[in-house]
Amino acid sequence: MGSLLEMLYDVLFQPGMGMRNVAEQKNVGQALIVFSLSVLLPIMALYFGLKSTGMSAMINVMIVFKILGSIVLWIMGAAIWHLIAEFLGGMGTVVGLFTALGFAHAPRIFIVPLWALIALMPASSKPVLMTVSVLLIMLWSLSLDVVAIKEVYLVSTSKALLVVIMPLLVVAILGVIGVTFIGSSLSNMSMWL
Amino acid sequence: MHKKTVVILIIIVIAFSLGGLAFRSSHSKRPSQSEKIAIIYVEGVIVGGRGQSNVFVEQGGTDQVIKQLHEARDDESVKAVVLRINSPGGSASASQEVGEEIKKMRAKGKVVVTSMGDVAASGGYWLAACTDKIYANSTTMTGSIGVYVPYANWEELYKKVGVYQEKIKSGPHKDILSPERAMTNEERVIIQVMVDDIYNQFVGVVAEGRHMDESAVRKLADGRIYTGNQAKQLGLVDELGNMYDAIDGAAELAGIAGKPEIKEYGKQSPWNMLFGANEQVGSLLEKVILNQAKNALSSGGTIEMSTDQWQVR
């Protein structure tokens, strides 16, 4: 437990050293604990938030989506980034990356205190503050992903960044192509006037 | 040691934050206590049955609509219901079933107001006629008060392709509306009597719901469709306006002071959430075309109402 707490501290506040240790130890069990807490705690915050707004019907669906989505992204992220990192000349193991990516989810736990603070703010500022807080946390988490790839595959920061954004770029390009096609097909739809 | 202390402190802060959020959610004012207006959607062809229902979406089949009407009726916080109709019609019995449910809801003292979308014709109008007040857009297609039974005779085609189907019947009319043979005059009379019976019931529903004489309804009920504008002039529609006008009208009729809370019934698919109106119009168009094609090709057995304009003959 002591080692886990120290490792968590390092990952959050000394990410270079923390990710190096995580990649060396490859302790998947600890990664699973961090991942589970990082996913479940924000979900609990989300649950309380939705419950208070009366959107109870959506809660179950959103929780299932969130948990399954996070697991799938963790596994697929490790597999895809491993492939790209090796393709770009990195040397590391997929288990090391999988473990490091599990720890990279850790900043998400800060969503809970942030949302608790935002809940006390005026209603008009809540949506903006919530969006900003989620964006900041996601950015922190993404930067940890970059550090994880850098430390696991011993590549430069720019190369690690390229590994991280490459799948996003591919998805964005495919999205643009898809939207273009859907848009053109919708514009051909019969009008009702 | 310093690292452990910091992480433990973070855990304590998170635990307190979660506790605070839980406390806040359990003590926040429940919106369900206020007076609500329920919105129930009737979309596509009106057919009986359960339709499609899964974790993401509920669509098709009047059982879902009836279930939603029941829920709204039993919910004490729901003071009025806006029935948003976007349907070209459908089965007579399914329309009647929903219509009766609407009448029961009104009998319980709840206001039911119709908001017509692109199309609220035939069976869609049957439902609208059962409500307290009807709102339509000036370009809405409505009316089509009438009944038809689709029938196709494929006898010549079967002969050409060499198909001969024989039936051993318990009675002479057991295979009535069968596409393998021409309808006899006697059978035509039987079907016509049935169509007339359902038509009379339809006219009765409209006359009762719209407070009109049956003779006046019959003059309008020759199966033709009307625009919302025409329908208002003829007394088939009360007001011209969109769904929010209907919501305001329902709130006024129910005596809800201030801005009413809206409660939407039915699930919306993620696809609908992404592509919204375009998908809805496309889906409606597709259902209308499919329904007409099905009617034209089917061998009968179901009695359906539809807009004459789209009938495939």
Interface residues (C-beta under 8 A of the other chain):
Chain A: G2 L5 E6 L8 Y9 D10 F13 L41 M44 A45 F48 G49 K51 S52 T53 G54 V61 I109 F110 V112 P113 W115 A116 L117 A119 I182 L186 M189 S190 W192 L193
Chain B: K3 K4 V6 V7 I8 I10 V13 I14 F16 S17 L18 G20 L21 A22 R24 S25 S28 R30 P31 S32 V55 F56 D118 T139 F275 N278 V281 G282 L285
